[in-house]
Amino acid sequence: MSEITPEVVAQHGLTDDEYKLVLDIMGREPNLTELGIFSVMWSEHCSYKSSKKWLKTLPTEAPWVICGPGENAGIVDIGEGLAAVFKMESHNHPSFIEPYQGAATGVGGILRDVFTMGARPVANLNALRFGSPDNAKTRHLVAGVVAGIGGYGNCVGVPTIGGETNFHASYNGNILVNAMTVGIAPADKIFYSAAAGIGNPVVYAGSKTGRDGIHGATMASAEFDEKSEEKRPTVQVGDPFTEKLLIEACLELMATDAIVAIQDMGAAGLTSSSFEMASKGGLGVELELDRVPMREEGMTPYELMLSESQERMLMVLKPGKEELAQAIFHKWELDFAVIGHLTETGRMVLKWHGETVGDLPIDPLAQASPEYDRPHEIKRETRGVRANETPEVPWKEALTQLVGCPDLASRRWIWEQYDHMVMGDTVVRPGGDAGVVRIHGTNRGLAATTDCTPRYVQADPVEGGKQAVAEAWRNLTAVGARPLAITDNMNFGNPEKPEIMGQFVGACQGMAEACKALDFPVVSGNVSLYNETAGQPIMPTPAIGAVGLIDDLDRMATVPFKASDEIIVVLGETLGERGSGWIANSLYLRELLGREEGAPPPVDLAHERKVGDFVRGLIGAGSVTACHDVSDGGLMIALAEMAMASGIGFDITCDPGPRHAYLFGEDQGRYIVTVKENDVPAVTGAAEKAGVPVRVLGYTNGDAIVVNGEAGPTVSELRAINERWLPELMSAEVVEPGGVPAE
């Protein structure tokens, strides 16, 4: 047995004070296996020790919420006896070290979180952030991550219906890979993880356990350094075909009355799953580790408890149901073993060939996990950038440059590698405001999106947190969905730095404010901290995943213009009409003037709610033919995206004054809709009555883009610029700084 030295304790990520608490709880020195269990259970990744104080401030309840944070995934009621189950989770560090497997197992892990609760997964999404396009590693990382997401999701047979991808130098040494899954379950047949029933059998099912992923949770809770790529053994290896079998086997067993509790083995593997189940049930558990199916020779109790091998589940069954469960899992060619039972002791007892190799108190360990109130400093940029003091780039040049920039260029190269039509229920494919899947056998749909604008959060965490939630709410509204709830993925740097902790606290404050104002509760999520390399943090990125309900798919809106000679209307206030459009921190300012500065656009939540509810009403009434929310790049980019999606041009008129502020300012809370000419009076009249700012911009027309009578590029020319950037990046030879081609 290894000696527990201060060096060994430090290698396990525990501070001196935390190790003193371990000694107090144990009443003795732990052995190596026990130390490893404390290490992963108290890691940032599993315990949320720096974040839980602030996560508790987020609103989590609503009449339609069945289950909020604390379980594997959040659950909302979607009517007709069904529930939507969803969550988003990060696999950032593993994806930087080994992009294919890191991204693939991120997809596999989030799928398990959803089907563990009795839901059949119906949609995947993702939120990806990569470094600067000219960084030597970016192309390699993009290729590996996209291939990993597609390789796993396509093989397991769940459509990828949406997501986002951005590039910025702050992610050069630490990319973000956030994966989201949405599932559907009978509302009266939800499965939870709290163990119950003294003496009930604890069973293991799925793949065999190997040595991959050991200390993955600990690795995910630390900063990177120049030797980060040496951590490849801590990255799990996934098998999507086994995952598909596991989904079907679990759902088949769930159709019986055999399961008391169920938990997937994700971060910290067998340790986390067994501790969480026993702790939630207030019971103890005894495990016979030599019964765990193993795929490698000579594995130790330490390795078995900490392995993060994929496609594994832990269950508590009713007595006498072992043979039934075994028959189902063997039918699906999966391993199955009874590896223990529940006890009344409140302790975790680990046996190895009859000898006790671990004996830990469950609740003291789980409940005594540290909770830090770390010092924080919220820095909020207040400086504006006045539009009438900013150089005005001619609109045609600005438009063509922006549609081809890394943030706005088409992501088709990415999403065409994903199977977005498998299962046959996808209604809106990637590339729109939100993906939509049909609730099978009905004419109702679930809409889902992921969104965040990190540059806003960097400048003002509170306003940026607000905007991230509001933008996700807007994306759902733009397709006609009633927003139900969000899942969040809080990606930040080192929380031990007051400025970074301030970013987290400020983002939580802004998110909470937006969630309350929009009746948009947080039902699940994930926190990923220490996202920095050699002291350089990522931009704060509180990615928001959101789900909404469409009651009638015949009354839904999409981005493309539908015909020529339809009237273009903008709903919501455009400050640019007064020459003060929000140029600060805009893509116009960054991409055309080379300036990343200024306060982000303010989010008026009352205005946001009023305009969004009005737009949703128009869509539900069948009054609009197309809809798109206005976000990055302002009105002109939103119009261009509608044109490029349809091949139909537009002719608009804007007032004199700083035209760039009007066309490219990023004022919040706005939507562009198209309306048949005969319906314009009714729509504008209803908007005025509701107190919603409304303005007729112009009309759809041919293949031309015209502003104030001045013709610009054709739609086909614009689309060619928009489509070529990413394929050209991925086909280019990337050269290392020393002149050596990158891998």
C-alpha positions, 0 to 999 in steps of 0.5 A: 500500500502506498504511503500517503505523503504530502506530495501524494495528497497534493497530486490528488488536488487536495489542499492542506486544509482539505486534507485535515478535514479528511483526517477529521472525517476518517479519524485516521489516515486514509489509504490510497483508494480512500484518498482517491475517492476524497480527491474526486468527490471533492474536486471542483468538477464533482463538488462545485465547491467554488460555485454552489453558493452562487448557483443557489441564487438562480431561479429553478422553479415554475409550475411546469418544472418537474425536476430542477437541479440536483439530478442527472438532468432537468425535467419539464412538463410538455403536456399530454402525459410527456416530459422533456428531459435535458442537460448541457455538460462540458468536456473541455479539457479532454477535448483539448488533449484528445479532440476526437475522443474528448468530444465523442465521450462528451456526447456519450456522457450527456446522452447517459444523463438523459436516458438514465432518467427514463427518457429516449434522447431525441436531439443533440446540440453543442456549443463550441469555442476554438482559438484564433483561426491562425493559431497553429492548433486550431484547425487540428482541434476543430477537425477532431472535435467535429469528427468526434461529435459526429462520429458518436452522435451519428452512430448512436442514432440521435440527430444533432439539430443545432449549436454554435461555434466561435473563434477567439484567441482567448481559447487558444490554450483551452477550447470549450466543448459543451454538449447538450441532449434533449429527451422525451419521457412519460411524465409518470415514469421518471427514474431518479438516483436515490437508493432505497431498500436495505439489502437491495442488490446493487448491479453494474451494467454496460461496458467493462471497466478499463484504465481510461479516464482515471482522475478525469474529474481531477484533471478537469478541475485544474489549470493546464500547463505546457505539459497538458498533452501528457494527460492523454491517459485521463481522457476516456475512450467511447464506443457509440455502438455500445451506447446505443445498446445501453440505451435500448437495454435500459429503456427495456428494463425501465418498462418493467418494475425492476428498478429502484434507482439508477445512475450513470457512471460519468465523472468519477465513475463508480465512486461518484455514482455509488456515493450519490445514490447512497447519499441521496437515499440516506443509506450505506453500500457495500461493494465487492469490487472483484465482481466488477467486469474488467477489460484489463489485467491486474486492475486495482480497487483504486483504478476500479473506483476512479476509472471513467470508462464509458457506457456504464450504469449503476442500478439498485434493483428490487429483490429477485429482479436480478435474473430479469435484468441480466437477461435483458442486458445479455440480450443486448450483449452487455455486461451485467454483474451484481456487485453489492448491496445497500446497508443501513450503516451509512458507510461505503465499504469496499471489498476486494476478494473478501478483504476490506480495502475501503471504509468511508462514511458517506454523508460526512464525506458528501456533505462536508465537501468544501463550499468556498465563498471566494473573494470576488471583484465584479468589473463592469465596463461602462464606457460607450463608443459613440456611433457618430464619433466612429468611422463609417465604413461603406455599408457594402464593404462592411456587409461583405467583410462581416458575413465572411468573418470567423464569427458570422461565416456559415457553419455548414462545413460543421453541421453537414458532418452531423446526422441531423435527420436520423429518427425522422422527426427533425423539422428545423435543421441546424443553421436557424435560430433554433432546431426543432424536432417533432414530438413523435406521432403528434403535430407538436414540437420541441425547439432547442438552442444554445447561445452565449456572447462571451465578449459581452460577458467579458466587458460586463458579466452582469449584462452579459449574463442577462443577454445570454439568457435573453438571446436563448429566449429570443431564439426559441421565440423566433421559431414560435416556441414557448420558452420553458427552461434552460440548462447552463454550462458555466465556463470560466477561468481560475476562481481563486482569482478575484476578477475571474470569480467576479465574472462568475458571480456577475454572470449568475446575477445577470442570469438570475435577473433574466430568468425571473423576468422571462419565467425561464427557470434553470433546471440543470447545468454544469460548471467548468472552472480553471479553463486557462493555460499558463495563467491565460484565462478564456473569455467568461462563457456561460453557455445557455441551452434552452428548450421550448414547446411548439403546440402546432407545427403548422404555426411555426416560423423559420429564417428564410424569406419565403417570396418576393414582394413581402414587407420587411418589418422590424419589431423592437427598438433600434437605437440607431435611428437616433444616431446612437445605435450600440456600436460598442463591443459589436462585431462591426467595431471589432472586425472593421475597426480592430477595436474590442472595447466598450460596454455591451448593449444593455438588455431591457428585460421588460422590453424583451418580454413584451416584444418576444411575447408579441412576436410569438403571438404573431407567429401563432396567429399565422401573421408572419411568413418568416422571422429572425432575431437580431443579434451579432452584426445587427439588422443588416446581418440578420437581413443578409442571413434571411436572404442567404437562407432563401436566395431572395434579396431585399430593398430597405430604406434607413434614415440619414445619420450614422448609417453604420449604427443603424445597420450594424448596431447590436441593440437588443430585443429585436426581431425581423419579420416578413408580412404579406402586404395586405397584413401590414396594417393589422400587424403594425396596428397591433404592435402600436397597441401593444406598445411594441416599437415597429418599423417597416424597413422595406420589401423582399425582392429578386437577387438584389441587396439594396439600401436607400436605392444603392445596390450592393452585392447579390445574394449569391455573391454574398452567400459565396463569401459566407460559405467559403471561409470555414472550408478554406480554413479547414483545407489550408496548410497550417504552419507552426511558428517554427515553419513546420507544418502542424499535424 
